[in-house]
């Protein structure tokens, strides 16, 4: 199952156990999360979307930073590998 969502400051892509985040104004091209379980990848993907909705009223530059911080907090206790490009 492949899905991609694009907003004004980030995009998120999921393909089975892989989730990739791209932030519009970050120095990294992408943040790649490889999960051991497809269910964990799906939950992470959904968290990315839910967090975006909850911070939609913040100003542009703050959104990226807060979204990235909150996203990484959702990973506590989850088995995954991380790569930054």
Protein Blocks (a to p, Z undefined) as FASTA:
>chain_A
ZZddddfkbccddehjaccdddfkbcbfbdcdddfblklmmmmmmmmmmmmmmmmmpcfk
lmmmmmmmmmmmmmgoiacddddZZ
